Amino acid sequence: MKARFLAVAVLLGLCSLSSIAQEKKSFTLEDLNFGGTNYRNMIPKTQYHAWWGDELVRLDVEKCYLVDKKTGKETLLLDTAQVNGIKQFQKKNERSFVKDNNFYVVGNQGDTIQLTTDGSREIVYGQSVHRSEFGISKGMFWSPDGQRLAFYRMDQSKVADYPQVNIKARSAAYEPDKYPMAGEQSHDVTIGIYDLQTGKTIYLETPKSNDTKQLPASGEMDGKAVYFTNVAWSPDSKTIYVFELNRDQNDCRLVSYDAEKGHRLQELDRETSTKYVEPMHPITFLPWYSSKFLFQSQRDGYRHLYLYDLKKGRSTQLTSGKWVVMELMGFNEKAKSVIIASNEISPIQRNLFAVDVKSGRRTLLDNGRGYHSGELSASGQWLRDSYSEPDVPRVIAVTNTQKPSPKTLFTAENPWKDYNVPEYSCGKLKTADGQTDLYYRMVKPVDFDPTKKYPTVIYVYGGPHAHNVDARWHYGSRSWETYMAQKGYLLFILDNRGSENRGRDFEQATFRRLGQVETEDQMQGVKFLQSLPYVDADRIGVHGWSYGGFMTITMMTRHPEIFKVGVAGGPVIDWKWYEVMYGERYMDTPQQNPEGYKEASLIEQAKNLKGKLQIITGYNDDTVVPQHCLSFIYECNKVGTQPDFYVYPLEGHNMRGHQSVHLHERITQYFEDFLK
């Protein structure tokens, strides 16, 4: 009897231990949202490295270690006390600054020189221009020898003010933004050069901007350049190179200027299009050949590298194929190669290659899987590679770029190993015409049961210069998707035509008709979902932000029979209220393309709203200004449809900090209330 009792007790104990071992935690938004209190503990750990010449150094809080690139072995290099004793040298980009809208530079003797006196909110110096389009992220450009400084000057005096309000003041204060809307007056930009040795400032003799109060009703603009982008210096600091683009954004010219006098020297390259040209990157000189440089273009249908020879006055194509150069990372001067990131292996991957400049032959530098980002050593002979794969949170490796043999330095543990996680999968389907592959991600509910039917939420962005699905951890899934899957929803995310990294024609399919082709592709995704036995076709919702907010309302009003619930954040409602550079690139002006603007306008669709729609915006959004949301709601009031509306006071286009947790609680609750 005792033996039998003991056996039963042991068996029960083992069952209890097994049950405890199988218990998994549940996520909260404090865990998953980037503004959450526990978010930093829930993302894969990493290590921080820096290249000191060709030596790889791991940086810790109080110490740094020299890393053997072949074995991964570390030896102590410096501690905090030693680092504090090292004299810090001033970098070139710290020798210029803007104060009270005026421009200052630190001279060769350490003296501070005021270069301008007319700076104001109307006249802006040394800052990013053209609303940071065209890859522009700064407004100051030092010459290689550190003796000349090129800078932007932007005159916004013709640009209309958008009436933002600061509610924190005792009496709400008027704090307008300069906001050039499509088809309206834009700003004028010039490029100055200050010479530290002569103390003089000259301005490049660039073409004058379009200066017309009434833009033409149809046809071509006057062809003059208005966008001056991607400023670059020659290695000898004597020449400036600028991409000049007309307002129609269909005529792009690469032009050189004399950096001493400002004279226009010559037009080196010209690219035109029936749709648009996007100069997003400055030219890059070969470090071993000062008369040759690389530039990027998608003139053959995909973004590739072209090698320009100044002596011959012509270019040759260096890379080619039905794939995209995603980044020019640098050079291995010894091997005469350029290091790039591309999606040659798969449209959803990002892999690193060395390209021989003479032959164009490419050598893979990583494991051929996943999504990789790299940092080159000073000589370019070594590469630090940080990557993830759908089932690999993070790995850091180092390799030689001439004879690649990756050595793993760090592998992150899965920070979600103790939690209930959904199943993440990736697939592809065809566009309606059966010609083009579209990639999707699916996140199935936690504890998925194929015999059940689940409410489904489509998350959408859909616009240019972005994508959602790739071969990184969990196929790039946003943490909110995991939170929703935990609550019993199926999530579906599709990259439609118009999104990035699939080539020119894929991206430009939406030209002059934003929202139309994208919706067609998203509805192919809906048809796929409706074919699945575990998707409840009567409970399909949609959510997106910014362009995704525009897509959310577009999908709900053009297919009201399909979508029961939607949450649209910061949505564009009518493209005539969006800014000049972005809006006119994809839609032309309202004067040139009135039918396209009418077709895309959601004001026209407000009468079709049937499902439950919540619109959310930052009250001080300076990207998609509140006029969009308010105008849609005004129209809904007129036609009798009933959206819900929520604002975040003092917030811009995206909610910052812990406000983001509040935002995603609100989004989640809306689906819980009306879709579950």
N, C-alpha and C positions, 0 to 999 in steps of 0.2 A: 504493500500500500504506500509506504514512504517513497519507494523508488518511483512509483507511478506519479505520485504528487510532485516529486522533484522534477520529473521529466516534463510534466504539464507546465510547471512554473517556469522552467528554462525556456520552453517553447513560447509561452506567453511573453516572456521577457524579450526573446529574440524578435517576436512580432512587433512588440512595442518599440524596440530600437530601430527596426526596419521602417516603421511608420514615421519615427522622428527623422530618420535619415532622408526619407522621401519628401518631407515637408519642405516647401519652397516659400520664399517670401513674396509679397506683392509690392509692386512699385507704387510710389506716390509721385505727384508732380514735383515735389521738392527733390525727389531723386532724379527725375527725367528731364525737367525743364532747365535750360541754361541759366535761368534766374533763380533756380531753387537752392535751398540751403545745403542740400547734400549732393548737388550735381557733380561737383569736382571729384567726389569719391566714386562716382558711377561711370566715369569715362576711362578708357584704357590709360594706364600709366605710361609715362614716356621718360626718356632721358634727353638732356639738353647738351648739345655739342657745339663746338665752334672750330673753325679751321684757323690755325695760326700758321700761315704759309701753307705748307703741305703736312703739317703736324695736326693730328686730330686730338682735341682736348675735350674731356667731359666736364661740364660745369655743374657743381653741386652748390648748396646754399653757402657753405663756408670754405669749400676746398675745390680745387680743380685737378684733374688727373690727365696725364698723358696716356693716350690709348695706342697700343701697338696695332697697326692696321692689318697685320697678317695673322696675329694670334688672338687679338682682342684683350690681351693682358693690360692692366692699368697700373701706373705708378704715380705716386703723389707728385704733383708739380708745384703747386702754390697753395697757401692758405690765405685766410682773410687778411691777416696782418701784413703778409708780403705784398698782396695785391694793393692794399691801401698805401703802401710805400712807393708804388710805381707812379711816376709822373704821367699825368693824363694829357695827351696832346689833343689840340682842338681840330676837329674834322672840318673839311671844307664846307659841308652843308650846315655847319653850326656858325659859319662866319657871315650869314645873312639872315635877316629877320624882318618881320612886319610889325610895326607898333603904331597904334592909333591910325591904321590904314595907310601909313607911310612906310617907305622902304629904307632899310639901313643895311650897311655892310661893315664888317670889321676889316680894316686895312692891314697891310703887311707889317706895320709897326704896332698892331694891336689897338689902334685908335678906331673909334666908332664914327662912321661917316653917314650923314643923312643924305640919301640920294634924291628924295622927292619931298615936296611940300604940299601937293594938291590932293593927297590921298583922302578919300571919303567913302561913304557907302555908294557913291556914284562912280568914283574912280578907284579901282582896286589894283594893287601892285603885288607881284610875287606870289600869287595864289593860283590854284587850279582854275582854268577857264572852261567855257563851253559846257558848264554844269557837269564837269568830270566825265564827259563822254569821250570817245576815241582813245581810251586807255590813259587819259591824262589824270595824274594823281598829285601833281605838284606844279609850282609856278616858278621855280628857280633852277638854273642849270649851270653848274660850274664847268669851266673848260678843263681839259686834262692837266694843264700846267698850273691851274689854280689862280691865274692872273686875270681872267675875264669871267664875268657873270652875266649870263643871259636870263631874262626874266619877262614874264607876261605883264602887260598893262591892259586892263579891261575897263572900258567906258560903258557904264550901265545907265547913263542918264536918259536914254530913250526907252528903257525897259519899264513896263508898267509895274506898279506896286501891287502885291496881293495883300489884302488887309488882315493880317494876323493880329490876334489880340492876346495880351498877357493878363490873365485873370488874377495873378498874384498881387498886382498893384492895388493900392487902397481903392482907387477907382480904375476899373479895367483900362489898360493902356494900349494904345495903337502902336504895334511893332511890326511894320510891314516887311515883307520879303520882296526882293526883285525877282519877278517870275515871268520870263518871256514865253507866252503861249503860242502854239502852232499858228502860223500865218500872221503873227503880229511882229512888232519891232523887237529885234534882238540887240545884243551888245556888240560893240566894236572892240577888236583885239589888235594890239600891236606887240612887237617883241623888241625889247631894249637890250643893250649890251653895255655893261659898265666895265671900264678898263682900270684896274687898280694901279697900273704904272703911270698912266696919263691923267687919271682922275676924271676922265670924260665919259659921258654916256651918249651913245648913238642909237638910232632905231633902224631896224631893217626896213628896206624899201619894198615892203610887201604890197600886194594889190589892195586897193581900198575896198572896204566891205560894202555890201549892198546897202544903199542908203535911200530907200524908197518907202514912203508912208503907205502907199497903196500897192500891194503886191499884185502881180498879173493874175487875171482871172483864170487863165489856162496856159498850157504850153511851158516851154523852158524858162527858167530864170535867166538873168543876164550873164551867167557864167563866171562872174567874178568870185574870187576866193573870199570866203568869210570865216572859215575854220582853219586855224594854223596849229597843227598838231605834231606831237612826237618830235620835239626838238632834239637834235643830236649834234655833237661836236666832231670835227676831224681830229685825228691823233695829234696833229701839230698845233691845235688850238687856233687855227687861222680861218677856219671855215665853219659855217653853221648850215645844217640841213634841216629842212622843214617839209612836212607833207601839207599841201594846201588843197582844200576841198571847197567846192562851190556849195551854195546853200541847198541846191537840189540834191547834193551828196551823190552825184553820179559822174563827177569829173574830178579825179584826184591826180595831183602833180607833185612829184618829188623835186624840190628846188634847192639849190645851194646859194649861199650868201657870203660875201666878204665880211668877216667878223670885225675888221678894223674900221671900214668905211660904211658898211651896211648895204653896199651895192648888191643887186641881184646878179648872180654869176651865170647860172644856166639851169634849164629844166632837164633833169636827168632821166626821168621816167614819167609816163602818164598812163593812167588806167581809167577807162570809162565803162559805164554799164547802162543798160536800159532800166535797171532798178536802182541799186545803190552800191557804193564802194565804201568799205570801212577800214581806214588806216588806223590800226590799233597799237602798232609797235614802232619804235624808232629804229633807224638803221643801226647796224652793229658792225664795226670794222674788225677785220681779221687782225689779231694781235701780232702776227708775223708778216703782215703785208699791208702797209698803210694806204695802198691805193685800191684795195678791194674791201667791199663790205657786203653784208647780208641784209636783205629786207624780206618781209613776209607779205604774201598776197594769196588770194584765192581765185585768181584770174582763170585758172584751169578747172575750177569747180571745187577745189579743196585748198585749205590754207597750207601753203608750202614755202620753203626757203628758196630765194633767188640770190645768186651771187653776181654782184655788179663790179665791173672792172673800169675804174676811172680812166685808165690809159686807153682802153679800147672804146670806152663810151657806150657800153652795152651790157646786158645781163644775160645769164644763163640759169636755167632751172636746176637746183641742186637736189631737191627731194620731189618725189612724185608718187602718185597712187591714190586710190579711193579711200583715203584716211587723212587725218588732220594733224599738223604740227601744233601741239598744244602749248609748248613753251620752248624758247631758245634759252638754254640754261647757261651756256658758256663754252669755253674752248679748252682742248688739250693742245697746247702750242707745240709740244715735242712731237706728238703724233699727227699734227696738222688735221685735227678733227674738231667738229662742233658737236656738243652734247645737247640732245633734245629730249623732250617728252612728247609722246604721240599715242594715238589709239590705233596704230597699225594692226596690232594683234586682234583686237576686238573693239567695236564701237563703244563698249561700256568699260573698257580698261584704259589705264594710263601707264605706259611703260617707258623706260629710259633707254636711249640708244646713243651710240657714238657714230657720227656720219663722217666718213672720209671726204674732205673738201675737194680733193682732186677727182676721185672716182665716183663719189656719191654712195659708196658701199656702206651699209648700216650694220652695226654690231650691237646685239642686245646686251645690256649691262645688268639686267636684273633677272628674276626667276621666271619671267614670262607670264605671270599671273597677277591678278589684283590691280591695285591702284597705288601708284608710286609717286613720291615727291623726292627731289634730290637737292643736295648742296655740294658744290664743287670746291675742291681745295684751290689755293692760289694759282697753281700751275695747271689745274684741270686734270691732273693725272690720277686724282683720287676722288671718289664720290661717296658721300654719305647718303644712304637710301632709307627713307622711312615709308613704310607701306602697310596696307591691310588687305585682307581678302574677305570674301563673304563670311567665312567662318574663322577668320584670324583677326583679333582686335588690333594688334600693332606689332610690327617688327622693325628693328633698326639694324641695318647692315652697312658694311663698307666694302668698296671694291676698287680695283684699278680699272681705269677707263680704257686702257690699251689692251690689257690682258685680263678681262673680267673674270673674277672668281669670288663671288660675294661671301663675306665672312659676317655671320650674325653676331651682333654686339649685345642685343637686348630683345627679349620677347616678353610682351606684356601678358599678365594673367587676364583671364576673362573676368571683368568686374561684375558681371551679371550671373556668375556661376551659381549663386545661392538663391536665384529668383526664378519665378515662373516666367518663361519667355515664350513668345509665339513662334510659329514657323515662318521664316522669311524665304521667299522664292523669287525667281526671276524668269521671265519668258519673253516671247515676242509674238506679235500678230501683224497682219497686213493692213495697209490702208484700204479704203473702200475700192480703189481701182486695182488692188492686188499687186501693186508694183513695189511698194516700199515697206521695209521692216520697221515696226515700232516696238520699242522695248518697254516692258512693264515690270513693276515690283508688286508682289502680293504679300500681305501680312495676315495670316490666318489667326482666328481667335485662340487665346490660350485654352488648352484642353479641347482642341477642335474635334468635333464629331461630324463626320461627313453625312450622317443621316439627318442632321438638323438643318434648318434654314436660318441664315444669319443676316441681320441688318448690315448694310455695306456702305462705307463712306469712300468716295473718290476724292483723293487729295490732288489738286491740280495747281501748277504754275502756268506752263504752256508758252511763255514768252521767250524772246531772243536772249542770248548770252546767259543761259541757265539750262540746267538739266536736273533731273531728280534721280535717275536710275543709273547706278554704276557698280563696278565690281569691288567696292570697298566693303567694310564690315557691315553685315546685314543688308547688303546691296544699297547702301546709302540711306537706309531707313531713318526718318526723323523719329526722335524719341516719343513724340506725342502719338505716333502710330502704335507703338508698343503699349502705351497707356490705354488707348482705345481698344486694342486687341485684348487686353486684360479685362476690359469691361464687356467683352462679348461681341465686338464688331469685327468685320472683315474689312481690311483696308486695301485699296487698289490705286496704283500710281502709274501713269502712262506718260511717256515723253512723246508728244505729238510733233508733227512738222512745225517748223518755226523755232524749235529749241536748238541748242548749240551742239557743235562737234560732230555734225553729220554731213557737212559740206554745204556749199553755197546754195544749191537748188533746194535742198531740204529746208534750209533756214529762210530762203527768200520766197517760199511758196505762199507766204501770208501777205506779200507786198500789196499795199493799197486796200486790203480787205481784212484787217485784223479781226480776229475772233471767228472767222467763217471756216477756214480750213482746219484750224485747231479744234473747233467744235465737232467737225466731221470725224476727225481722228478719235476724239474722246468718245464719240458715240459708237465707234467700232469697239472700243473698250467696253462700253455698256452692253453691246450685243454679246460679247464674249462672256461677261458676267452673267447675263440672263441665261446663257446656255449651261451654267454650272448648277447642279442640283442643290447645292448648299447655300446659294445666294437667294435671299428673299427679294424678288423683283419688285415687290410692293413697298420695300423699305430701302430705297437707295437715296443716299445723301451726297452732298458735294461741299468741299471746303477749299478755299485758297486765299492767298494774300497778295495784294498789289495787282500784278498782271493776273495772278490766280484769283483775285477778287473779281476782276473784270470777267474772267472765264466762268467763275461760279454763277454770277448773275446771268451771263449770256446763256449758259447751259440750262439754267432753271427757267428762263423766259422763252427760249426757243424750243425747249422740250419739257413743257410743264407737266406732261403726262407721265414723265419718267422720274423726276426728282421730287421727293417728298419734302426734304429739308435741305437748307443750305446755310452756310456761314461765310460771308464775304468780307474780308478785311482789306481796308484801304483801297477800294476798287476804283479803277478808272471807269467812268460812266460815259463820257463823251471825249474823244481824242482831241477835240478843238480846245479843251481846257488843259491839255497836257503840254509839256515844254517843247520848245522849238526843235532842239537837236535830235532828240529821240523820236518825237512824234512825227516830224517831217521826213525822217529817214524811212520810216515804214509806211507812212500814209500820204506823203507829199503834203501840201498845205490844204486847208479847207477850201481855198479859192480854186486850187487845181483839181481837187478830187472831192467835189461835193457829194456825189453819190456814194463813194466809199465811206465818208464820214457819217452819212445818214444811215447806211447799212450797219455800221459798227456801233452806232449810238444806242445806249441802253435806255435813254429817255423814250425812244420810240417803242421799246419793248415792255415798259412798266405795266401796261394794260394786260400783259399776258401772264403776270405772276399769279400762281395758284398755290404753290407749296409754302411752307413756313420758311421765311428768309430773315436772318439776322445780319445787319450791316454794322460793322465795327470800324471806327477810325480814330486816329489820334487827332485831337482837337486843333493842334498846331502843325499838322502835316504840311511840310514844305516840298514834298515830292508829288504826291497826289493830293492836291489842295482840297479842303473841305467842300468847296463848291460842287465837286462831283457828287458826293453822298447827298448833300442837301438838295441838289437839283432833282435827283432821282426820287427822293422822298416827297418833294413838292409835287412831282408829276404823279406819284402813286396816290397822293391825297386827291388830286383832280380826277383820276380815273377810278378810284375806289378800291385799289389793291392795298394790302396791309402788311408791309414789312415791319420788322422790329429794328430798333436803332440804339446803338450804345457808343458813347465816346469816352476817350481817355484824355482828360484835361492836361495841358502842358506837355503832351507827348507828341512826337513826330510821326514818321511813317511806320516805325517799328517800336514796340514797347520795350523799354529798357529795364534792366535789373529785375527786381521781384515783381514788378508790374506784369512781366511776361507770364509768371505763374498765375496771377489773377486772370489774365487774358485767356489762358488755355483752360482754366477752370470754367470760364464762361462759355467757351466754345464747346467744351465737353458736355456741359450741362444742357446746352441747347439741343444737342443730339439725344441726350438721355431723356429729355422732356418730350421730344416730338418724333423721334425716329425709333426708339427702343420698343 
